[in-house]
Structures are given as structure tokens and as C-alpha cells.
Amino acid sequence: MKVLVIGRDSGIAGAVAAKVREAGGTVVLAGRNQDEHVDLTDESSIAALAERIGAVDHVVSTASARARGTVADLGRDAVRASFDVKVIGPILLARHFAPRMPATGSFVFFSGASARKVMPGMLAVGATNAAVDAITRSLAVELAPIRVNAISPGTIDTGAYDGLGEQKAVLFAAREATSPAGRVGRAEEIADAVHFALTNTFLTGVSLSVDGGEALV
């Protein structure tokens, strides 16, 4: 199978690419800083990518533009960027790539535990992820028999948290103390879930929680 993976070549996107290759698939890795360039906030960039790489079996988008902060801190541009990358971008990916897919193809987008668990400072992130869940269900019906699913991770140990500095360790300790799984997740565990979503042909319209039970407490 030929899989387009959108995101950085490290972290979750890198783990997904490695998993697909391990299973014998072909990966095209695209992003703002990849050999295959794409900007999910620009429809012409998405259309150009589709023209360049042609037919694909599956599309996985791990890209995000995190808009953390309380309502007093959030600016319009940050919230809009979050929706542009994780909600509008995937809709446009579906628009341009679904016609290039076989009936057995699929899309996998990324939601998150904040869609279900309310946490201070995660207002825009939670709203964005809830919107991802909504478009996943809608596109699964509209694009059928092409399948559309989302992966909804909890706190995963990737470089995405490095910008927190010393607060990263504080956050991870808090998650480990409260999560039913007793730890934060690994990128490889999310990649396993993505591969399941790509290959289970009876799974569609689902936002699959892989969060160690984080959203339950």
C-alpha cells in the first residue's frame, strides 16, 4: 500500500512512517519542511501535492498548530491556525485525494483526549479536536466506501512538549499520577493504532482513543 503521511519526520509521523514501511508499505512523507512540501493552510499547496504524487491508498495527517492558553490569553490568529491545520486542512485533503483513491482507501486524522476531557488552558485545542471528531464521522458517510477514522491520543512523549521546558516534566508527572495506565504514551503505540485503522476494513467513522484512560479521570 502507498501511504501519504503528513507531519514531521520525527515524533508520531516518523513512527507512523516506520510502521508502514515495516509492514511492507510505501511511504510518502510530506510537510512544510519535508522533501514533499505541503502547507495545510493553503488549498493550492494541497492540490499541487495531489498532482505531484498521484494515486495513494491512504492519507494520514498528524499535523497540528497548537493553540494552548486560557480564553484570556487566546488570540484569533492562534485559534484560526489550529482549525486551519487540523480541521480545514483535512477537509481539503479529502477533497483533493479521495478522487485519487481506490474504494478500499482511507483517511486517518488526529483528534485528541482534550475533545472529551476539559482542562484549563486547552480550550482551543479541545474545540479543534472535537471538530476533528465531527468531520471524521461526516466524511465517513460522504466518502463511503472510502473509510475515514481519527486517532485520539492522550499525552504522548514526543518533541511536541519540548517547548514547555521544565514544565514538561511537571506535566508528565501529573499525567503518570492520574492516568489509569500510570504513564504517558509512546509514539510507537500511536503508530500501531494508525496501522490498525489503515488495515481494518470494517472500521470507519471512529475516533479511536489511545490515551491510557486519560480522558476518564
Phi, psi and omega per residue, in radians:
M1 nan 2.588 3.118
K2 -1.854 2.111 -3.019
V3 -2.132 2.191 2.995
L4 -1.556 2.116 3.112
V5 -1.997 2.142 -3.115
I6 -1.866 2.177 -3.137
G7 2.664 -3.000 3.106
R8 -1.298 2.765 -3.135
D9 -1.435 0.138 3.039
S10 -2.099 -3.046 3.089
G11 1.057 -2.484 -3.041
I12 -1.164 -0.771 -3.141
A13 -1.046 -0.736 3.105
G14 -1.107 -0.692 3.121
A15 -1.180 -0.666 3.093
V16 -1.121 -0.789 3.123
A17 -1.035 -0.767 3.135
A18 -1.103 -0.693 -3.135
K19 -1.143 -0.763 3.135
V20 -1.108 -0.764 3.127
R21 -1.118 -0.712 3.118
E22 -1.040 -0.594 -3.136
A23 -1.477 0.063 3.076
G24 1.657 0.129 -3.135
G25 -1.532 2.944 3.080
T26 -1.837 2.349 -3.084
V27 -2.028 2.350 2.909
V28 -1.967 2.005 -3.109
L29 -1.723 2.176 -3.086
A30 -2.270 2.644 3.119
G31 3.083 -3.064 -3.127
R32 -1.169 -0.490 -3.078
N33 -2.109 0.456 3.133
Q34 -1.809 2.968 3.078
D35 -1.025 -0.705 3.023
E36 -1.650 1.875 -3.060
H37 -1.456 2.418 2.955
V38 -2.663 2.446 3.066
D39 -2.053 1.908 -3.056
L40 -1.198 -0.166 3.078
T41 -1.568 0.038 -3.049
D42 -2.273 1.887 -3.084
E43 -1.069 -0.616 3.137
S44 -1.110 -0.572 3.097
S45 -1.190 -0.696 3.102
I46 -1.157 -0.763 3.124
A47 -1.090 -0.700 3.138
A48 -1.147 -0.692 3.098
L49 -1.078 -0.763 3.124
A50 -1.064 -0.696 3.113
E51 -1.143 -0.679 -3.081
R52 -1.223 -0.781 -3.004
I53 -1.677 -0.265 3.041
G54 1.218 -2.486 -3.043
A55 -1.162 2.435 3.039
V56 -2.401 2.736 3.081
D57 -1.536 -0.624 -3.075
H58 -2.545 2.666 3.041
V59 -2.221 2.255 3.089
V60 -2.127 2.141 3.095
S61 -2.012 2.009 3.102
T62 -1.802 0.022 -3.003
A63 -1.159 2.580 3.087
S64 -2.660 2.784 3.006
A65 -2.331 1.623 -2.958
R66 -1.198 2.307 3.137
A67 -2.087 1.181 3.142
R68 -1.352 2.627 3.095
G69 2.441 2.725 3.069
T70 -1.314 2.982 -3.115
V71 -1.048 -0.512 3.125
A72 -1.255 -0.402 -3.070
D73 -1.704 -0.386 -2.997
L74 -1.326 2.333 3.027
G75 -1.801 2.786 -3.127
R76 -1.006 -0.723 -3.080
D77 -1.117 -0.700 -3.134
A78 -1.149 -0.759 3.140
V79 -1.148 -0.756 -3.140
R80 -1.099 -0.724 3.130
A81 -1.077 -0.693 3.124
S82 -1.059 -0.799 3.127
F83 -1.217 -0.670 -3.135
D84 -1.009 -0.776 -3.030
V85 -1.397 -0.720 -2.988
K86 -1.727 -0.296 -3.095
V87 -2.058 -1.043 -3.119
I88 -1.178 -0.716 3.098
G89 -0.959 -0.908 3.095
P90 -1.062 -0.625 3.062
I91 -1.051 -0.749 3.142
L92 -1.240 -0.581 3.025
L93 -1.048 -0.757 3.115
A94 -1.100 -0.709 -3.129
R95 -1.065 -0.736 -3.022
H96 -1.634 -0.397 -3.085
F97 -1.799 -0.463 3.137
A98 -0.975 -0.712 3.115
P99 -1.157 -0.220 -3.122
R100 -1.790 0.126 -3.083
M101 -1.847 2.646 2.959
P102 -1.290 2.932 3.121
A103 -1.074 -0.376 -3.141
T104 -1.559 0.089 -3.095
G105 -1.315 3.043 3.133
S106 -2.756 2.796 2.978
F107 -2.024 2.502 2.994
V108 -2.247 2.073 3.107
F109 -1.901 3.051 -3.099
F110 -2.111 2.132 3.027
S111 -1.770 -2.442 3.103
G112 3.073 2.802 -3.091
A113 -1.052 -0.441 -3.121
S114 -1.176 -0.208 3.034
A115 -1.187 -0.405 -3.077
R116 -2.026 -0.423 -3.089
K117 -1.960 2.062 -3.126
V118 -1.375 2.208 3.128
M119 -2.407 2.351 3.082
P120 -0.973 2.395 3.137
G121 1.520 -0.006 -3.097
M122 -2.066 0.385 -3.086
L123 -0.964 -0.999 -3.072
A124 -1.218 -0.637 3.106
V125 -1.101 -0.785 3.130
G126 -1.114 -0.731 3.124
A127 -1.120 -0.722 3.109
T128 -1.088 -0.810 -3.108
N129 -1.146 -0.650 3.081
A130 -1.103 -0.644 3.089
A131 -1.153 -0.653 3.070
V132 -1.041 -0.770 3.113
D133 -1.029 -0.692 -3.121
A134 -1.183 -0.785 -3.122
I135 -1.231 -0.490 3.086
T136 -1.068 -0.819 3.130
R137 -1.135 -0.771 -3.095
S138 -1.138 -0.798 -3.123
L139 -1.178 -0.534 3.116
A140 -1.074 -0.604 3.107
V141 -1.380 -0.806 -3.044
E142 -1.190 -0.644 -3.059
L143 -1.660 -0.050 -3.085
A144 -0.882 2.432 0.234
P145 -1.507 -0.031 2.992
I146 -1.010 2.347 -3.075
R147 -1.613 2.589 3.106
V148 -2.372 2.143 3.127
N149 -2.383 2.907 3.064
A150 -2.282 2.615 2.984
I151 -1.843 2.343 -3.080
S152 -2.080 1.530 -3.076
P153 -1.359 2.776 2.908
G154 -1.618 -2.515 3.133
T155 -1.371 2.058 -3.073
I156 -2.052 2.381 -3.091
D157 -1.348 1.547 3.083
T158 -2.327 3.070 3.122
G159 -1.153 -0.161 -3.131
A160 -1.069 -0.401 -3.106
Y161 -1.718 -0.036 -3.067
D162 -1.097 -0.500 -3.139
G163 -1.156 -0.220 3.128
L164 -1.352 -0.210 -3.124
G165 1.109 -2.295 -3.110
E166 -1.138 -0.391 -3.127
Q167 -1.233 -0.299 3.105
K168 -1.059 -0.825 -3.139
A169 -1.113 -0.651 3.114
V170 -1.115 -0.803 3.131
L171 -1.078 -0.821 -3.106
F172 -1.114 -0.679 3.112
A173 -1.100 -0.691 3.124
A174 -1.149 -0.725 3.120
R175 -1.141 -0.725 3.138
E176 -1.110 -0.576 -3.107
A177 -1.304 -0.492 -3.031
T178 -1.904 -0.411 -3.076
S179 -1.199 2.383 3.049
P180 -0.990 -0.513 3.115
A181 -1.349 -0.283 3.090
G182 1.319 0.271 -3.135
R183 -2.864 2.971 2.980
V184 -1.532 2.899 -3.068
G185 -1.561 2.993 3.111
R186 -2.023 2.604 -3.123
A187 -1.003 -0.621 -3.118
E188 -1.114 -0.535 3.115
E189 -1.232 -0.607 3.067
I190 -1.227 -0.679 3.103
A191 -1.071 -0.663 3.083
D192 -1.055 -0.727 3.135
A193 -1.164 -0.698 3.096
V194 -1.073 -0.790 -3.140
H195 -1.078 -0.668 3.073
F196 -1.053 -0.793 -3.137
A197 -1.135 -0.594 3.131
L198 -1.222 -0.587 -2.954
T199 -1.835 -0.261 3.105
N200 -1.492 1.835 -2.989
T201 -1.377 0.025 3.091
F202 -1.947 0.269 -3.118
L203 -1.962 2.058 3.068
T204 -2.742 2.604 -3.139
G205 1.294 0.325 -3.031
V206 -1.911 2.417 2.925
S207 -1.823 1.832 -2.976
L208 -1.544 1.981 -3.124
S209 -1.345 2.145 3.047
V210 -2.263 1.328 -2.942
D211 -2.327 0.216 -3.137
G212 1.073 0.354 -3.105
G213 1.426 0.209 -3.073
E214 -0.968 -0.681 -3.078
A215 -1.311 -0.120 -3.076
L216 -1.492 -0.332 -3.003
V217 -2.129 nan nan
